Amino acid sequence: MSDLSHFDCEATFRRLNDYLDRMLPPEEQRLVEQHLADCVTCAREYRFEQNVLDHIRGALRRLDVPPHLLRKVSEQLETARKQDP
């Protein structure tokens, strides 16, 4: 990351998905949060995307997933984790 003291809308928007997934380095996270606190437009987009994710997560929690499918998905995720350094 460059030595910036703030992010503009474009830089914030490019990082919004990683921010929502909590995958940003601490300094970038701080800069996104700073921008969201100051920019009504970006804060509105953040709230919209967060709301969509919350609804999807809520719907997924209500699904009745067969145990064999959960095992298969867990095995695939574990395999992917081992392959990704």
N, CA, C and O atoms as a Maestro MAE file, in Angstrom:
{
 s_m_m2io_version
 :::
 2.0.0
}

f_m_ct {
 s_m_title
 :::
 protein
 m_atom[340] {
  # First column is atom index #
  i_m_mmod_type
  r_m_x_coord
  r_m_y_coord
  r_m_z_coord
  i_m_residue_number
  s_m_chain_name
  s_m_pdb_residue_name
  s_m_pdb_atom_name
  i_m_atomic_number
  :::
  1 25 0.841 -1.180 0.000 1 A "MET " " N  " 7
  2 3 0.000 0.000 0.000 1 A "MET " " CA " 6
  3 2 0.881 1.235 0.000 1 A "MET " " C  " 6
  4 15 1.940 1.253 0.627 1 A "MET " " O  " 8
  5 25 0.444 2.257 -0.698 2 A "SER " " N  " 7
  6 3 1.209 3.494 -0.704 2 A "SER " " CA " 6
  7 2 1.038 4.223 0.624 2 A "SER " " C  " 6
  8 15 0.182 3.876 1.437 2 A "SER " " O  " 8
  9 25 1.852 5.219 0.818 3 A "ASP " " N  " 7
  10 3 1.834 5.972 2.074 3 A "ASP " " CA " 6
  11 2 0.770 7.070 2.004 3 A "ASP " " C  " 6
  12 15 1.111 8.245 1.871 3 A "ASP " " O  " 8
  13 25 -0.492 6.711 2.089 4 A "LEU " " N  " 7
  14 3 -1.592 7.661 2.038 4 A "LEU " " CA " 6
  15 2 -2.101 7.952 3.438 4 A "LEU " " C  " 6
  16 15 -2.030 7.111 4.334 4 A "LEU " " O  " 8
  17 25 -2.611 9.151 3.603 5 A "SER " " N  " 7
  18 3 -3.214 9.488 4.888 5 A "SER " " CA " 6
  19 2 -4.731 9.376 4.819 5 A "SER " " C  " 6
  20 15 -5.408 9.479 5.842 5 A "SER " " O  " 8
  21 25 -5.280 9.161 3.596 6 A "HIS " " N  " 7
  22 3 -6.723 8.988 3.450 6 A "HIS " " CA " 6
  23 2 -7.027 8.294 2.127 6 A "HIS " " C  " 6
  24 15 -6.199 8.280 1.216 6 A "HIS " " O  " 8
  25 25 -8.220 7.721 2.031 7 A "PHE " " N  " 7
  26 3 -8.702 7.123 0.794 7 A "PHE " " CA " 6
  27 2 -9.781 8.017 0.207 7 A "PHE " " C  " 6
  28 15 -10.565 8.624 0.937 7 A "PHE " " O  " 8
  29 25 -9.814 8.092 -1.120 8 A "ASP " " N  " 7
  30 3 -10.928 8.761 -1.779 8 A "ASP " " CA " 6
  31 2 -12.025 7.728 -2.033 8 A "ASP " " C  " 6
  32 15 -11.896 6.574 -1.624 8 A "ASP " " O  " 8
  33 25 -13.098 8.133 -2.701 9 A "CYS " " N  " 7
  34 3 -14.231 7.229 -2.942 9 A "CYS " " CA " 6
  35 2 -13.815 6.021 -3.779 9 A "CYS " " C  " 6
  36 15 -14.213 4.893 -3.485 9 A "CYS " " O  " 8
  37 25 -13.032 6.248 -4.797 10 A "GLU " " N  " 7
  38 3 -12.617 5.138 -5.667 10 A "GLU " " CA " 6
  39 2 -11.793 4.110 -4.905 10 A "GLU " " C  " 6
  40 15 -12.034 2.909 -5.029 10 A "GLU " " O  " 8
  41 25 -10.826 4.564 -4.121 11 A "ALA " " N  " 7
  42 3 -9.983 3.647 -3.341 11 A "ALA " " CA " 6
  43 2 -10.820 2.893 -2.305 11 A "ALA " " C  " 6
  44 15 -10.601 1.705 -2.068 11 A "ALA " " O  " 8
  45 25 -11.757 3.574 -1.705 12 A "THR " " N  " 7
  46 3 -12.627 2.934 -0.716 12 A "THR " " CA " 6
  47 2 -13.510 1.889 -1.378 12 A "THR " " C  " 6
  48 15 -13.634 0.769 -0.882 12 A "THR " " O  " 8
  49 25 -14.123 2.254 -2.501 13 A "PHE " " N  " 7
  50 3 -15.024 1.339 -3.193 13 A "PHE " " CA " 6
  51 2 -14.293 0.081 -3.648 13 A "PHE " " C  " 6
  52 15 -14.853 -1.013 -3.579 13 A "PHE " " O  " 8
  53 25 -13.040 0.218 -4.116 14 A "ARG " " N  " 7
  54 3 -12.255 -0.947 -4.540 14 A "ARG " " CA " 6
  55 2 -11.996 -1.908 -3.387 14 A "ARG " " C  " 6
  56 15 -11.805 -3.103 -3.612 14 A "ARG " " O  " 8
  57 25 -11.988 -1.410 -2.173 15 A "ARG " " N  " 7
  58 3 -11.676 -2.237 -1.009 15 A "ARG " " CA " 6
  59 2 -12.915 -2.651 -0.211 15 A "ARG " " C  " 6
  60 15 -12.794 -3.355 0.792 15 A "ARG " " O  " 8
  61 25 -14.090 -2.227 -0.640 16 A "LEU " " N  " 7
  62 3 -15.285 -2.433 0.166 16 A "LEU " " CA " 6
  63 2 -15.594 -3.907 0.412 16 A "LEU " " C  " 6
  64 15 -15.953 -4.272 1.531 16 A "LEU " " O  " 8
  65 25 -15.465 -4.755 -0.593 17 A "ASN " " N  " 7
  66 3 -15.748 -6.181 -0.385 17 A "ASN " " CA " 6
  67 2 -14.781 -6.795 0.617 17 A "ASN " " C  " 6
  68 15 -15.197 -7.544 1.500 17 A "ASN " " O  " 8
  69 25 -13.492 -6.484 0.489 18 A "ASP " " N  " 7
  70 3 -12.519 -7.013 1.448 18 A "ASP " " CA " 6
  71 2 -12.775 -6.440 2.842 18 A "ASP " " C  " 6
  72 15 -12.577 -7.128 3.843 18 A "ASP " " O  " 8
  73 25 -13.208 -5.198 2.906 19 A "TYR " " N  " 7
  74 3 -13.541 -4.601 4.199 19 A "TYR " " CA " 6
  75 2 -14.724 -5.341 4.835 19 A "TYR " " C  " 6
  76 15 -14.698 -5.668 6.022 19 A "TYR " " O  " 8
  77 25 -15.754 -5.600 4.034 20 A "LEU " " N  " 7
  78 3 -16.921 -6.324 4.540 20 A "LEU " " CA " 6
  79 2 -16.556 -7.729 5.002 20 A "LEU " " C  " 6
  80 15 -17.142 -8.246 5.953 20 A "LEU " " O  " 8
  81 25 -15.592 -8.343 4.333 21 A "ASP " " N  " 7
  82 3 -15.136 -9.694 4.692 21 A "ASP " " CA " 6
  83 2 -14.063 -9.680 5.765 21 A "ASP " " C  " 6
  84 15 -13.565 -10.737 6.152 21 A "ASP " " O  " 8
  85 25 -13.698 -8.496 6.254 22 A "ARG " " N  " 7
  86 3 -12.654 -8.321 7.270 22 A "ARG " " CA " 6
  87 2 -11.320 -8.909 6.817 22 A "ARG " " C  " 6
  88 15 -10.649 -9.622 7.563 22 A "ARG " " O  " 8
  89 25 -10.956 -8.593 5.580 23 A "MET " " N  " 7
  90 3 -9.732 -9.144 5.013 23 A "MET " " CA " 6
  91 2 -8.696 -8.068 4.678 23 A "MET " " C  " 6
  92 15 -7.703 -8.361 4.012 23 A "MET " " O  " 8
  93 25 -8.907 -6.850 5.120 24 A "LEU " " N  " 7
  94 3 -7.953 -5.780 4.847 24 A "LEU " " CA " 6
  95 2 -6.871 -5.726 5.916 24 A "LEU " " C  " 6
  96 15 -7.121 -6.047 7.077 24 A "LEU " " O  " 8
  97 25 -5.687 -5.327 5.527 25 A "PRO " " N  " 7
  98 3 -4.656 -5.054 6.544 25 A "PRO " " CA " 6
  99 2 -5.152 -3.928 7.468 25 A "PRO " " C  " 6
  100 15 -5.961 -3.101 7.047 25 A "PRO " " O  " 8
  101 25 -4.688 -3.892 8.687 26 A "PRO " " N  " 7
  102 3 -5.186 -2.908 9.665 26 A "PRO " " CA " 6
  103 2 -5.151 -1.452 9.179 26 A "PRO " " C  " 6
  104 15 -6.097 -0.702 9.419 26 A "PRO " " O  " 8
  105 25 -4.086 -1.053 8.509 27 A "GLU " " N  " 7
  106 3 -3.995 0.345 8.067 27 A "GLU " " CA " 6
  107 2 -5.038 0.653 6.999 27 A "GLU " " C  " 6
  108 15 -5.657 1.717 7.035 27 A "GLU " " O  " 8
  109 25 -5.243 -0.255 6.052 28 A "GLU " " N  " 7
  110 3 -6.263 -0.031 5.031 28 A "GLU " " CA " 6
  111 2 -7.657 -0.044 5.656 28 A "GLU " " C  " 6
  112 15 -8.524 0.735 5.259 28 A "GLU " " O  " 8
  113 25 -7.872 -0.912 6.617 29 A "GLN " " N  " 7
  114 3 -9.154 -0.952 7.316 29 A "GLN " " CA " 6
  115 2 -9.419 0.393 7.984 29 A "GLN " " C  " 6
  116 15 -10.525 0.927 7.900 29 A "GLN " " O  " 8
  117 25 -8.421 0.926 8.635 30 A "ARG " " N  " 7
  118 3 -8.560 2.224 9.308 30 A "ARG " " CA " 6
  119 2 -8.900 3.324 8.301 30 A "ARG " " C  " 6
  120 15 -9.751 4.172 8.568 30 A "ARG " " O  " 8
  121 25 -8.232 3.310 7.141 31 A "LEU " " N  " 7
  122 3 -8.479 4.333 6.134 31 A "LEU " " CA " 6
  123 2 -9.880 4.207 5.531 31 A "LEU " " C  " 6
  124 15 -10.530 5.216 5.259 31 A "LEU " " O  " 8
  125 25 -10.342 2.984 5.323 32 A "VAL " " N  " 7
  126 3 -11.713 2.790 4.828 32 A "VAL " " CA " 6
  127 2 -12.701 3.306 5.871 32 A "VAL " " C  " 6
  128 15 -13.634 4.034 5.534 32 A "VAL " " O  " 8
  129 25 -12.504 2.938 7.120 33 A "GLU " " N  " 7
  130 3 -13.407 3.387 8.184 33 A "GLU " " CA " 6
  131 2 -13.425 4.911 8.282 33 A "GLU " " C  " 6
  132 15 -14.478 5.518 8.476 33 A "GLU " " O  " 8
  133 25 -12.257 5.514 8.147 34 A "GLN " " N  " 7
  134 3 -12.157 6.975 8.190 34 A "GLN " " CA " 6
  135 2 -12.970 7.581 7.039 34 A "GLN " " C  " 6
  136 15 -13.711 8.543 7.240 34 A "GLN " " O  " 8
  137 25 -12.831 7.021 5.843 35 A "HIS " " N  " 7
  138 3 -13.564 7.549 4.696 35 A "HIS " " CA " 6
  139 2 -15.066 7.342 4.876 35 A "HIS " " C  " 6
  140 15 -15.850 8.245 4.583 35 A "HIS " " O  " 8
  141 25 -15.476 6.171 5.352 36 A "LEU " " N  " 7
  142 3 -16.904 5.907 5.551 36 A "LEU " " CA " 6
  143 2 -17.511 6.859 6.579 36 A "LEU " " C  " 6
  144 15 -18.688 7.208 6.485 36 A "LEU " " O  " 8
  145 25 -16.723 7.272 7.546 37 A "ALA " " N  " 7
  146 3 -17.213 8.213 8.555 37 A "ALA " " CA " 6
  147 2 -17.424 9.609 7.969 37 A "ALA " " C  " 6
  148 15 -18.234 10.386 8.476 37 A "ALA " " O  " 8
  149 25 -16.691 9.922 6.899 38 A "ASP " " N  " 7
  150 3 -16.738 11.264 6.318 38 A "ASP " " CA " 6
  151 2 -17.590 11.368 5.059 38 A "ASP " " C  " 6
  152 15 -18.018 12.467 4.706 38 A "ASP " " O  " 8
  153 25 -17.847 10.259 4.372 39 A "CYS " " N  " 7
  154 3 -18.494 10.294 3.058 39 A "CYS " " CA " 6
  155 2 -19.882 9.637 3.114 39 A "CYS " " C  " 6
  156 15 -19.993 8.425 3.300 39 A "CYS " " O  " 8
  157 25 -20.901 10.421 2.956 40 A "VAL " " N  " 7
  158 3 -22.280 9.931 3.030 40 A "VAL " " CA " 6
  159 2 -22.558 8.933 1.908 40 A "VAL " " C  " 6
  160 15 -23.224 7.923 2.136 40 A "VAL " " O  " 8
  161 25 -22.064 9.197 0.714 41 A "THR " " N  " 7
  162 3 -22.325 8.322 -0.427 41 A "THR " " CA " 6
  163 2 -21.711 6.942 -0.222 41 A "THR " " C  " 6
  164 15 -22.381 5.930 -0.427 41 A "THR " " O  " 8
  165 25 -20.465 6.893 0.174 42 A "CYS " " N  " 7
  166 3 -19.798 5.603 0.398 42 A "CYS " " CA " 6
  167 2 -20.391 4.883 1.608 42 A "CYS " " C  " 6
  168 15 -20.520 3.659 1.601 42 A "CYS " " O  " 8
  169 25 -20.747 5.631 2.638 43 A "ALA " " N  " 7
  170 3 -21.366 5.022 3.818 43 A "ALA " " CA " 6
  171 2 -22.705 4.395 3.455 43 A "ALA " " C  " 6
  172 15 -23.056 3.334 3.971 43 A "ALA " " O  " 8
  173 25 -23.455 5.045 2.567 44 A "ARG " " N  " 7
  174 3 -24.729 4.481 2.115 44 A "ARG " " CA " 6
  175 2 -24.495 3.180 1.345 44 A "ARG " " C  " 6
  176 15 -25.216 2.204 1.550 44 A "ARG " " O  " 8
  177 25 -23.504 3.158 0.470 45 A "GLU " " N  " 7
  178 3 -23.180 1.943 -0.288 45 A "GLU " " CA " 6
  179 2 -22.725 0.830 0.654 45 A "GLU " " C  " 6
  180 15 -23.120 -0.324 0.486 45 A "GLU " " O  " 8
  181 25 -21.905 1.166 1.636 46 A "TYR " " N  " 7
  182 3 -21.453 0.187 2.624 46 A "TYR " " CA " 6
  183 2 -22.652 -0.410 3.363 46 A "TYR " " C  " 6
  184 15 -22.751 -1.629 3.500 46 A "TYR " " O  " 8
  185 25 -23.559 0.442 3.837 47 A "ARG " " N  " 7
  186 3 -24.729 -0.066 4.571 47 A "ARG " " CA " 6
  187 2 -25.588 -0.961 3.689 47 A "ARG " " C  " 6
  188 15 -26.097 -1.979 4.158 47 A "ARG " " O  " 8
  189 25 -25.758 -0.598 2.417 48 A "PHE " " N  " 7
  190 3 -26.526 -1.413 1.496 48 A "PHE " " CA " 6
  191 2 -25.892 -2.798 1.350 48 A "PHE " " C  " 6
  192 15 -26.568 -3.817 1.488 48 A "PHE " " O  " 8
  193 25 -24.584 -2.822 1.069 49 A "GLU " " N  " 7
  194 3 -23.898 -4.104 0.873 49 A "GLU " " CA " 6
  195 2 -23.879 -4.926 2.158 49 A "GLU " " C  " 6
  196 15 -24.031 -6.147 2.110 49 A "GLU " " O  " 8
  197 25 -23.698 -4.280 3.296 50 A "GLN " " N  " 7
  198 3 -23.723 -4.997 4.577 50 A "GLN " " CA " 6
  199 2 -25.097 -5.600 4.821 50 A "GLN " " C  " 6
  200 15 -25.204 -6.727 5.303 50 A "GLN " " O  " 8
  201 25 -26.143 -4.863 4.493 51 A "ASN " " N  " 7
  202 3 -27.511 -5.345 4.656 51 A "ASN " " CA " 6
  203 2 -27.767 -6.564 3.767 51 A "ASN " " C  " 6
  204 15 -28.393 -7.527 4.211 51 A "ASN " " O  " 8
  205 25 -27.294 -6.535 2.529 52 A "VAL " " N  " 7
  206 3 -27.447 -7.676 1.623 52 A "VAL " " CA " 6
  207 2 -26.749 -8.901 2.214 52 A "VAL " " C  " 6
  208 15 -27.326 -9.988 2.256 52 A "VAL " " O  " 8
  209 25 -25.515 -8.725 2.668 53 A "LEU " " N  " 7
  210 3 -24.784 -9.845 3.273 53 A "LEU " " CA " 6
  211 2 -25.492 -10.389 4.510 53 A "LEU " " C  " 6
  212 15 -25.565 -11.603 4.696 53 A "LEU " " O  " 8
  213 25 -26.007 -9.512 5.344 54 A "ASP " " N  " 7
  214 3 -26.724 -9.951 6.543 54 A "ASP " " CA " 6
  215 2 -27.951 -10.783 6.178 54 A "ASP " " C  " 6
  216 15 -28.231 -11.798 6.816 54 A "ASP " " O  " 8
  217 25 -28.675 -10.354 5.158 55 A "HIS " " N  " 7
  218 3 -29.856 -11.109 4.738 55 A "HIS " " CA " 6
  219 2 -29.475 -12.473 4.153 55 A "HIS " " C  " 6
  220 15 -30.138 -13.475 4.420 55 A "HIS " " O  " 8
  221 25 -28.422 -12.504 3.368 56 A "ILE " " N  " 7
  222 3 -27.967 -13.782 2.800 56 A "ILE " " CA " 6
  223 2 -27.525 -14.721 3.911 56 A "ILE " " C  " 6
  224 15 -27.894 -15.895 3.918 56 A "ILE " " O  " 8
  225 25 -26.740 -14.211 4.847 57 A "ARG " " N  " 7
  226 3 -26.280 -15.050 5.962 57 A "ARG " " CA " 6
  227 2 -27.456 -15.565 6.780 57 A "ARG " " C  " 6
  228 15 -27.470 -16.724 7.196 57 A "ARG " " O  " 8
  229 25 -28.440 -14.703 7.011 58 A "GLY " " N  " 7
  230 3 -29.620 -15.122 7.757 58 A "GLY " " CA " 6
  231 2 -30.393 -16.209 7.032 58 A "GLY " " C  " 6
  232 15 -30.853 -17.168 7.652 58 A "GLY " " O  " 8
  233 25 -30.539 -16.065 5.729 59 A "ALA " " N  " 7
  234 3 -31.253 -17.079 4.947 59 A "ALA " " CA " 6
  235 2 -30.499 -18.398 4.954 59 A "ALA " " C  " 6
  236 15 -31.108 -19.464 5.041 59 A "ALA " " O  " 8
  237 25 -29.180 -18.330 4.861 60 A "LEU " " N  " 7
  238 3 -28.386 -19.553 4.867 60 A "LEU " " CA " 6
  239 2 -28.474 -20.284 6.202 60 A "LEU " " C  " 6
  240 15 -28.431 -21.514 6.237 60 A "LEU " " O  " 8
  241 25 -28.594 -19.551 7.284 61 A "ARG " " N  " 7
  242 3 -28.699 -20.182 8.608 61 A "ARG " " CA " 6
  243 2 -30.012 -20.942 8.764 61 A "ARG " " C  " 6
  244 15 -30.104 -21.871 9.566 61 A "ARG " " O  " 8
  245 25 -31.019 -20.551 8.003 62 A "ARG " " N  " 7
  246 3 -32.327 -21.196 8.119 62 A "ARG " " CA " 6
  247 2 -32.470 -22.411 7.203 62 A "ARG " " C  " 6
  248 15 -33.477 -23.116 7.265 62 A "ARG " " O  " 8
  249 25 -31.483 -22.658 6.364 63 A "LEU " " N  " 7
  250 3 -31.551 -23.804 5.459 63 A "LEU " " CA " 6
  251 2 -31.302 -25.102 6.207 63 A "LEU " " C  " 6
  252 15 -30.469 -25.164 7.111 63 A "LEU " " O  " 8
  253 25 -32.018 -26.116 5.826 64 A "ASP " " N  " 7
  254 3 -31.809 -27.442 6.388 64 A "ASP " " CA " 6
  255 2 -30.890 -28.207 5.436 64 A "ASP " " C  " 6
  256 15 -31.337 -28.766 4.435 64 A "ASP " " O  " 8
  257 25 -29.614 -28.221 5.763 65 A "VAL " " N  " 7
  258 3 -28.612 -28.833 4.890 65 A "VAL " " CA " 6
  259 2 -28.338 -30.260 5.356 65 A "VAL " " C  " 6
  260 15 -28.097 -30.498 6.540 65 A "VAL " " O  " 8
  261 25 -28.378 -31.216 4.412 66 A "PRO " " N  " 7
  262 3 -28.092 -32.605 4.786 66 A "PRO " " CA " 6
  263 2 -26.667 -32.748 5.327 66 A "PRO " " C  " 6
  264 15 -25.743 -32.121 4.809 66 A "PRO " " O  " 8
  265 25 -26.484 -33.566 6.359 67 A "PRO " " N  " 7
  266 3 -25.169 -33.736 6.977 67 A "PRO " " CA " 6
  267 2 -24.081 -34.156 5.982 67 A "PRO " " C  " 6
  268 15 -22.946 -33.693 6.090 67 A "PRO " " O  " 8
  269 25 -24.404 -35.018 5.020 68 A "HIS " " N  " 7
  270 3 -23.380 -35.455 4.067 68 A "HIS " " CA " 6
  271 2 -22.894 -34.294 3.204 68 A "HIS " " C  " 6
  272 15 -21.726 -34.259 2.817 68 A "HIS " " O  " 8
  273 25 -23.780 -33.345 2.900 69 A "LEU " " N  " 7
  274 3 -23.368 -32.179 2.120 69 A "LEU " " CA " 6
  275 2 -22.447 -31.278 2.941 69 A "LEU " " C  " 6
  276 15 -21.455 -30.765 2.424 69 A "LEU " " O  " 8
  277 25 -22.770 -31.087 4.209 70 A "LEU " " N  " 7
  278 3 -21.905 -30.292 5.082 70 A "LEU " " CA " 6
  279 2 -20.509 -30.901 5.185 70 A "LEU " " C  " 6
  280 15 -19.508 -30.185 5.146 70 A "LEU " " O  " 8
  281 25 -20.449 -32.227 5.316 71 A "ARG " " N  " 7
  282 3 -19.149 -32.903 5.385 71 A "ARG " " CA " 6
  283 2 -18.358 -32.681 4.101 71 A "ARG " " C  " 6
  284 15 -17.165 -32.379 4.141 71 A "ARG " " O  " 8
  285 25 -19.026 -32.832 2.968 72 A "LYS " " N  " 7
  286 3 -18.353 -32.680 1.681 72 A "LYS " " CA " 6
  287 2 -17.815 -31.252 1.501 72 A "LYS " " C  " 6
  288 15 -16.681 -31.066 1.058 72 A "LYS " " O  " 8
  289 25 -18.618 -30.264 1.839 73 A "VAL " " N  " 7
  290 3 -18.188 -28.872 1.733 73 A "VAL " " CA " 6
  291 2 -17.024 -28.609 2.685 73 A "VAL " " C  " 6
  292 15 -16.051 -27.954 2.309 73 A "VAL " " O  " 8
  293 25 -17.117 -29.112 3.906 74 A "SER " " N  " 7
  294 3 -16.029 -28.929 4.879 74 A "SER " " CA " 6
  295 2 -14.731 -29.559 4.384 74 A "SER " " C  " 6
  296 15 -13.657 -28.975 4.531 74 A "SER " " O  " 8
  297 25 -14.829 -30.741 3.803 75 A "GLU " " N  " 7
  298 3 -13.635 -31.402 3.256 75 A "GLU " " CA " 6
  299 2 -13.026 -30.583 2.121 75 A "GLU " " C  " 6
  300 15 -11.805 -30.447 2.038 75 A "GLU " " O  " 8
  301 25 -13.865 -30.041 1.252 76 A "GLN " " N  " 7
  302 3 -13.374 -29.233 0.131 76 A "GLN " " CA " 6
  303 2 -12.704 -27.949 0.638 76 A "GLN " " C  " 6
  304 15 -11.666 -27.536 0.121 76 A "GLN " " O  " 8
  305 25 -13.303 -27.334 1.640 77 A "LEU " " N  " 7
  306 3 -12.705 -26.125 2.208 77 A "LEU " " CA " 6
  307 2 -11.358 -26.429 2.848 77 A "LEU " " C  " 6
  308 15 -10.409 -25.661 2.692 77 A "LEU " " O  " 8
  309 25 -11.270 -27.529 3.558 78 A "GLU " " N  " 7
  310 3 -10.006 -27.918 4.185 78 A "GLU " " CA " 6
  311 2 -8.945 -28.195 3.141 78 A "GLU " " C  " 6
  312 15 -7.789 -27.807 3.314 78 A "GLU " " O  " 8
  313 25 -9.317 -28.857 2.065 79 A "THR " " N  " 7
  314 3 -8.375 -29.134 0.967 79 A "THR " " CA " 6
  315 2 -7.893 -27.812 0.356 79 A "THR " " C  " 6
  316 15 -6.704 -27.648 0.080 79 A "THR " " O  " 8
  317 25 -8.819 -26.877 0.147 80 A "ALA " " N  " 7
  318 3 -8.444 -25.588 -0.433 80 A "ALA " " CA " 6
  319 2 -7.520 -24.815 0.496 80 A "ALA " " C  " 6
  320 15 -6.577 -24.173 0.033 80 A "ALA " " O  " 8
  321 25 -7.778 -24.866 1.802 81 A "ARG " " N  " 7
  322 3 -6.908 -24.174 2.774 81 A "ARG " " CA " 6
  323 2 -5.480 -24.718 2.742 81 A "ARG " " C  " 6
  324 15 -4.513 -23.964 2.843 81 A "ARG " " O  " 8
  325 25 -5.364 -26.040 2.600 82 A "LYS " " N  " 7
  326 3 -4.039 -26.668 2.576 82 A "LYS " " CA " 6
  327 2 -3.277 -26.287 1.318 82 A "LYS " " C  " 6
  328 15 -2.048 -26.229 1.335 82 A "LYS " " O  " 8
  329 25 -3.981 -26.029 0.236 83 A "GLN " " N  " 7
  330 3 -3.340 -25.693 -1.034 83 A "GLN " " CA " 6
  331 2 -3.002 -24.212 -1.139 83 A "GLN " " C  " 6
  332 15 -2.130 -23.835 -1.922 83 A "GLN " " O  " 8
  333 25 -3.672 -23.371 -0.371 84 A "ASP " " N  " 7
  334 3 -3.461 -21.929 -0.432 84 A "ASP " " CA " 6
  335 2 -2.497 -21.518 0.673 84 A "ASP " " C  " 6
  336 15 -2.850 -21.557 1.852 84 A "ASP " " O  " 8
  337 25 -1.267 -21.119 0.294 85 A "PRO " " N  " 7
  338 3 -0.266 -20.770 1.324 85 A "PRO " " CA " 6
  339 2 -0.619 -19.532 2.101 85 A "PRO " " C  " 6
  340 15 0.129 -19.128 2.991 85 A "PRO " " O  " 8
  :::
 }
 m_bond[339] {
  # First column is bond index #
  i_m_from
  i_m_to
  i_m_order
  :::
  1 1 2 1
  2 2 3 1
  3 3 4 2
  4 3 5 1
  5 5 6 1
  6 6 7 1
  7 7 8 2
  8 7 9 1
  9 9 10 1
  10 10 11 1
  11 11 12 2
  12 11 13 1
  13 13 14 1
  14 14 15 1
  15 15 16 2
  16 15 17 1
  17 17 18 1
  18 18 19 1
  19 19 20 2
  20 19 21 1
  21 21 22 1
  22 22 23 1
  23 23 24 2
  24 23 25 1
  25 25 26 1
  26 26 27 1
  27 27 28 2
  28 27 29 1
  29 29 30 1
  30 30 31 1
  31 31 32 2
  32 31 33 1
  33 33 34 1
  34 34 35 1
  35 35 36 2
  36 35 37 1
  37 37 38 1
  38 38 39 1
  39 39 40 2
  40 39 41 1
  41 41 42 1
  42 42 43 1
  43 43 44 2
  44 43 45 1
  45 45 46 1
  46 46 47 1
  47 47 48 2
  48 47 49 1
  49 49 50 1
  50 50 51 1
  51 51 52 2
  52 51 53 1
  53 53 54 1
  54 54 55 1
  55 55 56 2
  56 55 57 1
  57 57 58 1
  58 58 59 1
  59 59 60 2
  60 59 61 1
  61 61 62 1
  62 62 63 1
  63 63 64 2
  64 63 65 1
  65 65 66 1
  66 66 67 1
  67 67 68 2
  68 67 69 1
  69 69 70 1
  70 70 71 1
  71 71 72 2
  72 71 73 1
  73 73 74 1
  74 74 75 1
  75 75 76 2
  76 75 77 1
  77 77 78 1
  78 78 79 1
  79 79 80 2
  80 79 81 1
  81 81 82 1
  82 82 83 1
  83 83 84 2
  84 83 85 1
  85 85 86 1
  86 86 87 1
  87 87 88 2
  88 87 89 1
  89 89 90 1
  90 90 91 1
  91 91 92 2
  92 91 93 1
  93 93 94 1
  94 94 95 1
  95 95 96 2
  96 95 97 1
  97 97 98 1
  98 98 99 1
  99 99 100 2
  100 99 101 1
  101 101 102 1
  102 102 103 1
  103 103 104 2
  104 103 105 1
  105 105 106 1
  106 106 107 1
  107 107 108 2
  108 107 109 1
  109 109 110 1
  110 110 111 1
  111 111 112 2
  112 111 113 1
  113 113 114 1
  114 114 115 1
  115 115 116 2
  116 115 117 1
  117 117 118 1
  118 118 119 1
  119 119 120 2
  120 119 121 1
  121 121 122 1
  122 122 123 1
  123 123 124 2
  124 123 125 1
  125 125 126 1
  126 126 127 1
  127 127 128 2
  128 127 129 1
  129 129 130 1
  130 130 131 1
  131 131 132 2
  132 131 133 1
  133 133 134 1
  134 134 135 1
  135 135 136 2
  136 135 137 1
  137 137 138 1
  138 138 139 1
  139 139 140 2
  140 139 141 1
  141 141 142 1
  142 142 143 1
  143 143 144 2
  144 143 145 1
  145 145 146 1
  146 146 147 1
  147 147 148 2
  148 147 149 1
  149 149 150 1
  150 150 151 1
  151 151 152 2
  152 151 153 1
  153 153 154 1
  154 154 155 1
  155 155 156 2
  156 155 157 1
  157 157 158 1
  158 158 159 1
  159 159 160 2
  160 159 161 1
  161 161 162 1
  162 162 163 1
  163 163 164 2
  164 163 165 1
  165 165 166 1
  166 166 167 1
  167 167 168 2
  168 167 169 1
  169 169 170 1
  170 170 171 1
  171 171 172 2
  172 171 173 1
  173 173 174 1
  174 174 175 1
  175 175 176 2
  176 175 177 1
  177 177 178 1
  178 178 179 1
  179 179 180 2
  180 179 181 1
  181 181 182 1
  182 182 183 1
  183 183 184 2
  184 183 185 1
  185 185 186 1
  186 186 187 1
  187 187 188 2
  188 187 189 1
  189 189 190 1
  190 190 191 1
  191 191 192 2
  192 191 193 1
  193 193 194 1
  194 194 195 1
  195 195 196 2
  196 195 197 1
  197 197 198 1
  198 198 199 1
  199 199 200 2
  200 199 201 1
  201 201 202 1
  202 202 203 1
  203 203 204 2
  204 203 205 1
  205 205 206 1
  206 206 207 1
  207 207 208 2
  208 207 209 1
  209 209 210 1
  210 210 211 1
  211 211 212 2
  212 211 213 1
  213 213 214 1
  214 214 215 1
  215 215 216 2
  216 215 217 1
  217 217 218 1
  218 218 219 1
  219 219 220 2
  220 219 221 1
  221 221 222 1
  222 222 223 1
  223 223 224 2
  224 223 225 1
  225 225 226 1
  226 226 227 1
  227 227 228 2
  228 227 229 1
  229 229 230 1
  230 230 231 1
  231 231 232 2
  232 231 233 1
  233 233 234 1
  234 234 235 1
  235 235 236 2
  236 235 237 1
  237 237 238 1
  238 238 239 1
  239 239 240 2
  240 239 241 1
  241 241 242 1
  242 242 243 1
  243 243 244 2
  244 243 245 1
  245 245 246 1
  246 246 247 1
  247 247 248 2
  248 247 249 1
  249 249 250 1
  250 250 251 1
  251 251 252 2
  252 251 253 1
  253 253 254 1
  254 254 255 1
  255 255 256 2
  256 255 257 1
  257 257 258 1
  258 258 259 1
  259 259 260 2
  260 259 261 1
  261 261 262 1
  262 262 263 1
  263 263 264 2
  264 263 265 1
  265 265 266 1
  266 266 267 1
  267 267 268 2
  268 267 269 1
  269 269 270 1
  270 270 271 1
  271 271 272 2
  272 271 273 1
  273 273 274 1
  274 274 275 1
  275 275 276 2
  276 275 277 1
  277 277 278 1
  278 278 279 1
  279 279 280 2
  280 279 281 1
  281 281 282 1
  282 282 283 1
  283 283 284 2
  284 283 285 1
  285 285 286 1
  286 286 287 1
  287 287 288 2
  288 287 289 1
  289 289 290 1
  290 290 291 1
  291 291 292 2
  292 291 293 1
  293 293 294 1
  294 294 295 1
  295 295 296 2
  296 295 297 1
  297 297 298 1
  298 298 299 1
  299 299 300 2
  300 299 301 1
  301 301 302 1
  302 302 303 1
  303 303 304 2
  304 303 305 1
  305 305 306 1
  306 306 307 1
  307 307 308 2
  308 307 309 1
  309 309 310 1
  310 310 311 1
  311 311 312 2
  312 311 313 1
  313 313 314 1
  314 314 315 1
  315 315 316 2
  316 315 317 1
  317 317 318 1
  318 318 319 1
  319 319 320 2
  320 319 321 1
  321 321 322 1
  322 322 323 1
  323 323 324 2
  324 323 325 1
  325 325 326 1
  326 326 327 1
  327 327 328 2
  328 327 329 1
  329 329 330 1
  330 330 331 1
  331 331 332 2
  332 331 333 1
  333 333 334 1
  334 334 335 1
  335 335 336 2
  336 335 337 1
  337 337 338 1
  338 338 339 1
  339 339 340 2
  :::
 }
}
